[in-house]
Amino acid sequence: MVARDARTTRTHAGEKPPAVVDNQTTGRLLLSRLIRGINPELRVATCSNAISAMAFMRETTQDLIVTDDLMPEMDGISLIHRVRSMPSCSDAPMIVVTVSSGSARP
């Protein structure tokens, strides 16, 4: 079963879609559009939090994982550590990004 909030576009058999993880809708849309700017035919999986992303990644593999760093429940760095322990994702390239309003991280 795929995580309930995992969303994808353009399904292709055998494809390992890039995954975008961000708790902000705007961030997910922006990062997905940037990835599809490289190849408009790519299917991009999106998850709104790290917990649902881990559930999704247990069931599928990705060619790339892009995650926000500043998320509630689990930050992007913690997500990467946990995903690296999954055999299906242990060698997937990962990128951590964040958008900041200028306030310092606690």
BAGUVEX-175504 format. One record per atom (N, C-alpha, C, O): y, x, z; atom name; residue in three letters. Coordinates in steps of 0.001 Angstrom, whole numbers, always signed. Example, Ala and Ser with C-alpha at 12.3 -4.5 7.8 and 13.67 -1.06 7.14 Angstrom:
2
-5690, +13190, +7800, N, ALA
-4500, +12300, +7800, CA, ALA
-3300, +13200, +7800, C, ALA
-3319, +14236, +8465, O, ALA
-2250, +12850, +7080, N, SER
-1060, +13670, +7140, CA, SER
+30, +12900, +7870, C, SER
+1138, +13409, +8039, O, SER
//
This chain:
106
-1181, +840, +0, N, MET
+0, +0, +0, CA, MET
+1245, +885, +0, C, MET
+1340, +1815, +801, O, MET
+2174, +615, -864, N, VAL
+3413, +1374, -960, CA, VAL
+4395, +866, +88, C, VAL
+4452, -331, +373, O, VAL
+5160, +1780, +654, N, ALA
+6160, +1400, +1653, CA, ALA
+7011, +252, +1143, C, ALA
+7378, +220, -32, O, ALA
+7326, -691, +2020, N, ARG
+8016, -1902, +1590, CA, ARG
+9372, -1648, +968, C, ARG
+9775, -2394, +76, O, ARG
+10091, -629, +1400, N, ASP
+11417, -476, +822, CA, ASP
+11447, +563, -300, C, ASP
+12514, +841, -846, O, ASP
+10311, +1132, -647, N, ALA
+10294, +2083, -1765, CA, ALA
+10537, +1315, -3060, C, ALA
+9820, +363, -3369, O, ALA
+11525, +1725, -3796, N, ARG
+11888, +1066, -5052, CA, ARG
+11752, +2073, -6179, C, ARG
+12105, +3243, -6024, O, ARG
+11247, +1623, -7297, N, THR
+11128, +2515, -8439, CA, THR
+11605, +1810, -9698, C, THR
+11665, +582, -9760, O, THR
+11936, +2603, -10685, N, THR
+12298, +2074, -11988, CA, THR
+11511, +2817, -13044, C, THR
+11152, +3978, -12849, O, THR
+11239, +2165, -14155, N, ARG
+10566, +2766, -15311, CA, ARG
+9236, +3429, -14953, C, ARG
+9192, +4636, -14715, O, ARG
+8177, +2666, -14913, N, THR
+6867, +3181, -14581, CA, THR
+6200, +3802, -15803, C, THR
+6190, +3213, -16884, O, THR
+5642, +4996, -15619, N, HIS
+4867, +5679, -16647, CA, HIS
+3563, +6138, -16012, C, HIS
+3573, +6732, -14934, O, HIS
+2445, +5868, -16669, N, ALA
+1145, +6234, -16132, CA, ALA
+1054, +7734, -15906, C, ALA
+1468, +8518, -16759, O, ALA
+514, +8138, -14759, N, GLY
+304, +9535, -14445, CA, GLY
+1551, +10292, -14021, C, GLY
+1469, +11481, -13716, O, GLY
+2677, +9648, -13994, N, GLU
+3931, +10315, -13632, CA, GLU
+4021, +10501, -12124, C, GLU
+3568, +9649, -11360, O, GLU
+4601, +11606, -11701, N, LYS
+4894, +11860, -10294, CA, LYS
+6403, +11749, -10153, C, LYS
+7117, +12722, -10395, O, LYS
+6899, +10581, -9766, N, PRO
+8346, +10351, -9796, CA, PRO
+9106, +11169, -8761, C, PRO
+8605, +11405, -7661, O, PRO
+10321, +11604, -9111, N, PRO
+11185, +12183, -8085, CA, PRO
+11462, +11109, -7033, C, PRO
+11534, +9924, -7360, O, PRO
+11617, +11512, -5788, N, ALA
+11911, +10566, -4714, CA, ALA
+13275, +10882, -4118, C, ALA
+13611, +12042, -3879, O, ALA
+14053, +9832, -3881, N, VAL
+15361, +9943, -3236, CA, VAL
+15279, +9201, -1907, C, VAL
+14875, +8039, -1862, O, VAL
+15663, +9872, -830, N, VAL
+15630, +9274, +504, CA, VAL
+17041, +9328, +1079, C, VAL
+17595, +10409, +1280, O, VAL
+17621, +8156, +1344, N, ASP
+18972, +8087, +1911, CA, ASP
+19130, +6724, +2565, C, ASP
+18749, +5708, +1984, O, ASP
+19681, +6693, +3754, N, ASN
+19877, +5416, +4435, CA, ASN
+21062, +4632, +3872, C, ASN
+21210, +3447, +4168, O, ASN
+21899, +5272, +3071, N, GLN
+23049, +4604, +2472, CA, GLN
+22727, +4208, +1023, C, GLN
+22275, +5034, +231, O, GLN
+22965, +2940, +694, N, THR
+22705, +2441, -652, CA, THR
+23462, +3247, -1699, C, THR
+22904, +3589, -2742, O, THR
+24710, +3547, -1433, N, THR
+25529, +4301, -2389, CA, THR
+24916, +5669, -2663, C, THR
+24883, +6113, -3811, O, THR
+24435, +6332, -1633, N, GLY
+23805, +7638, -1801, CA, GLY
+22557, +7561, -2657, C, GLY
+22341, +8403, -3530, O, GLY
+21720, +6535, -2403, N, ARG
+20502, +6364, -3215, CA, ARG
+20850, +6123, -4672, C, ARG
+20232, +6703, -5564, O, ARG
+21835, +5271, -4919, N, LEU
+22232, +4985, -6303, CA, LEU
+22797, +6217, -6995, C, LEU
+22437, +6516, -8134, O, LEU
+23676, +6926, -6310, N, LEU
+24295, +8116, -6887, CA, LEU
+23249, +9177, -7223, C, LEU
+23231, +9701, -8337, O, LEU
+22388, +9492, -6273, N, LEU
+21379, +10521, -6503, CA, LEU
+20383, +10105, -7583, C, LEU
+19962, +10934, -8390, O, LEU
+20007, +8841, -7603, N, SER
+19102, +8354, -8661, CA, SER
+19742, +8481, -10038, C, SER
+19089, +8891, -10997, O, SER
+21012, +8132, -10130, N, ARG
+21713, +8247, -11415, CA, ARG
+21847, +9702, -11852, C, ARG
+21726, +10009, -13039, O, ARG
+22094, +10593, -10907, N, LEU
+22173, +12012, -11246, CA, LEU
+20843, +12513, -11812, C, LEU
+20820, +13244, -12802, O, LEU
+19749, +12120, -11185, N, ILE
+18423, +12536, -11658, CA, ILE
+18148, +11949, -13039, C, ILE
+17676, +12648, -13936, O, ILE
+18445, +10658, -13205, N, ARG
+18210, +10029, -14519, CA, ARG
+19175, +10558, -15583, C, ARG
+18929, +10389, -16777, O, ARG
+20266, +11193, -15162, N, GLY
+21165, +11830, -16118, CA, GLY
+20492, +12998, -16822, C, GLY
+20849, +13335, -17951, O, GLY
+19530, +13611, -16168, N, ILE
+18759, +14705, -16759, CA, ILE
+17790, +14143, -17794, C, ILE
+17626, +14697, -18881, O, ILE
+17151, +13031, -17434, N, ASN
+16204, +12368, -18337, CA, ASN
+16250, +10872, -18056, C, ASN
+15715, +10424, -17041, O, ASN
+16879, +10087, -18933, N, PRO
+17017, +8647, -18698, CA, PRO
+15687, +7898, -18595, C, PRO
+15652, +6771, -18102, O, PRO
+14607, +8506, -19050, N, GLU
+13299, +7857, -18991, CA, GLU
+12577, +8063, -17658, C, GLU
+11531, +7460, -17417, O, GLU
+13133, +8910, -16799, N, LEU
+12481, +9172, -15517, CA, LEU
+12457, +7940, -14637, C, LEU
+13422, +7176, -14588, O, LEU
+11367, +7757, -13955, N, ARG
+11255, +6754, -12907, CA, ARG
+11653, +7457, -11622, C, ARG
+11155, +8549, -11349, O, ARG
+12523, +6876, -10833, N, VAL
+12965, +7464, -9568, CA, VAL
+12562, +6525, -8443, C, VAL
+12904, +5343, -8461, O, VAL
+11837, +7049, -7468, N, ALA
+11464, +6265, -6290, CA, ALA
+12558, +6444, -5244, C, ALA
+13023, +7562, -5023, O, ALA
+12967, +5372, -4607, N, THR
+13977, +5462, -3562, CA, THR
+13463, +4845, -2270, C, THR
+12753, +3840, -2288, O, THR
+13828, +5454, -1156, N, CYS
+13476, +4944, +168, CA, CYS
+14729, +4979, +1033, C, CYS
+15539, +5900, +932, O, CYS
+14882, +3969, +1881, N, SER
+16095, +3860, +2685, CA, SER
+16016, +4566, +4037, C, SER
+16992, +4575, +4787, O, SER
+14870, +5155, +4353, N, ASN
+14766, +5939, +5582, CA, ASN
+13565, +6873, +5502, C, ASN
+12697, +6722, +4642, O, ASN
+13531, +7833, +6407, N, ALA
+12486, +8851, +6386, CA, ALA
+11110, +8284, +6702, C, ALA
+10112, +8748, +6151, O, ALA
+11042, +7296, +7573, N, ILE
+9750, +6708, +7946, CA, ILE
+9087, +6050, +6739, C, ILE
+7903, +6271, +6487, O, ILE
+9841, +5243, +5993, N, SER
+9259, +4600, +4812, CA, SER
+8977, +5633, +3719, C, SER
+8037, +5469, +2942, O, SER
+9784, +6696, +3655, N, ALA
+9537, +7749, +2673, CA, ALA
+8202, +8436, +2953, C, ALA
+7436, +8700, +2026, O, ALA
+7920, +8723, +4215, N, MET
+6645, +9358, +4543, CA, MET
+5473, +8461, +4188, C, MET
+4461, +8940, +3678, O, MET
+5596, +7160, +4452, N, ALA
+4531, +6230, +4086, CA, ALA
+4322, +6219, +2576, C, ALA
+3186, +6220, +2102, O, ALA
+5411, +6208, +1826, N, PHE
+5336, +6221, +363, CA, PHE
+4699, +7518, -130, C, PHE
+3863, +7492, -1033, O, PHE
+5084, +8637, +448, N, MET
+4589, +9940, -7, CA, MET
+3138, +10194, +371, C, MET
+2482, +11052, -219, O, MET
+2637, +9458, +1344, N, ARG
+1209, +9559, +1671, CA, ARG
+354, +8968, +551, C, ARG
-815, +9325, +403, O, ARG
+933, +8071, -229, N, GLU
+190, +7365, -1265, CA, GLU
+445, +7859, -2676, C, GLU
-272, +7481, -3602, O, GLU
+1442, +8687, -2854, N, THR
+1778, +9182, -4185, CA, THR
+2356, +10592, -4051, C, THR
+2791, +10991, -2971, O, THR
+2356, +11329, -5138, N, THR
+2941, +12669, -5121, CA, THR
+4234, +12646, -5929, C, THR
+4425, +11794, -6798, O, THR
+5106, +13581, -5634, N, GLN
+6395, +13657, -6311, CA, GLN
+6566, +15026, -6952, C, GLN
+6032, +16026, -6472, O, GLN
+7325, +15050, -8051, N, ASP
+7709, +16315, -8663, CA, ASP
+8947, +16892, -7989, C, ASP
+9226, +18084, -8117, O, ASP
+9686, +16055, -7274, N, LEU
+10915, +16475, -6609, CA, LEU
+11220, +15468, -5505, C, LEU
+11026, +14265, -5676, O, LEU
+11700, +15974, -4371, N, ILE
+12143, +15111, -3272, CA, ILE
+13574, +15497, -2925, C, ILE
+13856, +16654, -2615, O, ILE
+14477, +14517, -2978, N, VAL
+15879, +14722, -2608, CA, VAL
+16134, +13828, -1406, C, VAL
+15934, +12615, -1476, O, VAL
+16573, +14418, -310, N, THR
+16796, +13631, +903, CA, THR
+18167, +13907, +1500, C, THR
+18681, +15024, +1454, O, THR
+18732, +12864, +2054, N, ASP
+19948, +12993, +2846, CA, ASP
+19570, +13707, +4138, C, ASP
+18449, +13546, +4622, O, ASP
+20464, +14477, +4694, N, ASP
+20195, +15147, +5962, CA, ASP
+20527, +14244, +7138, C, ASP
+19761, +14170, +8098, O, ASP
+21659, +13560, +7073, N, LEU
+22141, +12770, +8203, CA, LEU
+21663, +11326, +8109, C, LEU
+22333, +10473, +7527, O, LEU
+20493, +11064, +8691, N, MET
+19934, +9713, +8702, CA, MET
+19523, +9376, +10127, C, MET
+19173, +10268, +10900, O, MET
+19562, +8083, +10482, N, PRO
+19077, +7691, +11809, CA, PRO
+17553, +7807, +11860, C, PRO
+16910, +7906, +10815, O, PRO
+16991, +7796, +13013, N, GLU
+15554, +7859, +13274, CA, GLU
+14971, +9250, +13024, C, GLU
+14330, +9821, +13907, O, GLU
+15190, +9795, +11827, N, MET
+14687, +11123, +11504, CA, MET
+15604, +11726, +10450, C, MET
+15869, +11096, +9426, O, MET
+16092, +12941, +10691, N, ASP
+16984, +13570, +9718, CA, ASP
+16194, +14204, +8571, C, ASP
+14966, +14280, +8619, O, ASP
+16901, +14649, +7557, N, GLY
+16274, +15198, +6368, CA, GLY
+15456, +16454, +6622, C, GLY
+14406, +16640, +6009, O, GLY
+15919, +17314, +7513, N, ILE
+15185, +18539, +7827, CA, ILE
+13857, +18202, +8494, C, ILE
+12831, +18796, +8165, O, ILE
+13868, +17259, +9425, N, SER
+12621, +16825, +10076, CA, SER
+11681, +16191, +9053, C, SER
+10470, +16406, +9102, O, SER
+12237, +15414, +8134, N, LEU
+11420, +14814, +7080, CA, LEU
+10731, +15907, +6261, C, LEU
+9536, +15814, +5980, O, LEU
+11469, +16922, +5885, N, ILE
+10884, +18006, +5089, CA, ILE
+9734, +18679, +5843, C, ILE
+8687, +18948, +5254, O, ILE
+9914, +18948, +7115, N, HIS
+8839, +19573, +7899, CA, HIS
+7591, +18706, +7907, C, HIS
+6478, +19216, +7775, O, HIS
+7765, +17413, +8059, N, ARG
+6607, +16508, +8087, CA, ARG
+5968, +16363, +6712, C, ARG
+4743, +16331, +6593, O, ARG
+6787, +16276, +5683, N, VAL
+6248, +16132, +4327, CA, VAL
+5493, +17393, +3921, C, VAL
+4466, +17306, +3247, O, VAL
+5982, +18554, +4318, N, ARG
+5300, +19822, +3995, CA, ARG
+3884, +19865, +4562, C, ARG
+3038, +20591, +4039, O, ARG
+3610, +19107, +5613, N, SER
+2271, +19086, +6201, CA, SER
+1316, +18164, +5445, C, SER
+116, +18159, +5720, O, SER
+1835, +17384, +4496, N, MET
+997, +16498, +3684, CA, MET
+468, +17281, +2483, C, MET
+1257, +17815, +1704, O, MET
-846, +17358, +2323, N, PRO
-1396, +18127, +1206, CA, PRO
-854, +17705, -164, C, PRO
-666, +18555, -1034, O, PRO
-604, +16434, -366, N, SER
-145, +15959, -1678, CA, SER
+1289, +16364, -1991, C, SER
+1694, +16338, -3154, O, SER
+2066, +16736, -977, N, CYS
+3478, +17080, -1176, CA, CYS
+3827, +18481, -701, C, CYS
+5002, +18848, -685, O, CYS
+2843, +19264, -317, N, SER
+3123, +20559, +313, CA, SER
+3876, +21531, -581, C, SER
+4572, +22416, -84, O, SER
+3746, +21376, -1896, N, ASP
+4446, +22309, -2785, CA, ASP
+5532, +21642, -3628, C, ASP
+6050, +22248, -4567, O, ASP
+5875, +20407, -3300, N, ALA
+6934, +19712, -4057, CA, ALA
+8291, +20339, -3749, C, ALA
+8598, +20605, -2587, O, ALA
+9109, +20578, -4780, N, PRO
+10464, +21072, -4513, CA, PRO
+11253, +20022, -3734, C, PRO
+11137, +18826, -4002, O, PRO
+12053, +20470, -2773, N, MET
+12843, +19549, -1952, CA, MET
+14286, +20015, -1892, C, MET
+14571, +21209, -1795, O, MET
+15191, +19044, -1950, N, ILE
+16619, +19305, -1863, CA, ILE
+17180, +18436, -749, C, ILE
+16905, +17237, -692, O, ILE
+17966, +19038, +134, N, VAL
+18627, +18288, +1211, CA, VAL
+20107, +18219, +872, C, VAL
+20743, +19237, +601, O, VAL
+20651, +17000, +890, N, VAL
+22073, +16788, +610, CA, VAL
+22658, +15908, +1704, C, VAL
+21928, +15259, +2455, O, VAL
+23970, +15894, +1783, N, THR
+24626, +14938, +2670, CA, THR
+26069, +14748, +2205, C, THR
+26666, +15625, +1580, O, THR
+26592, +13606, +2523, N, VAL
+27988, +13304, +2279, CA, VAL
+28617, +13139, +3642, C, VAL
+28125, +12374, +4471, O, VAL
+29684, +13841, +3874, N, SER
+30305, +13825, +5190, CA, SER
+31738, +13341, +5094, C, SER
+32451, +13642, +4136, O, SER
+32147, +12588, +6099, N, SER
+33517, +12107, +6168, CA, SER
+34439, +13147, +6782, C, SER
+35630, +12892, +6965, O, SER
+33904, +14304, +7099, N, GLY
+34712, +15365, +7683, CA, GLY
+34447, +15576, +9148, C, GLY
+34891, +16580, +9705, O, GLY
+33732, +14660, +9808, N, SER
+33432, +14849, +11216, CA, SER
+32256, +15810, +11351, C, SER
+31376, +15866, +10492, O, SER
+32264, +16551, +12431, N, ALA
+31206, +17535, +12671, CA, ALA
+29927, +16848, +13091, C, ALA
+29950, +15791, +13721, O, ALA
+28803, +17465, +12733, N, ARG
+27498, +16944, +13146, CA, ARG
+27286, +17297, +14609, C, ARG
+27563, +18423, +15022, O, ARG
+26792, +16338, +15404, N, PRO
+26565, +16609, +16839, CA, PRO
+25509, +17658, +17061, C, PRO
+25205, +17995, +18205, O, PRO
//
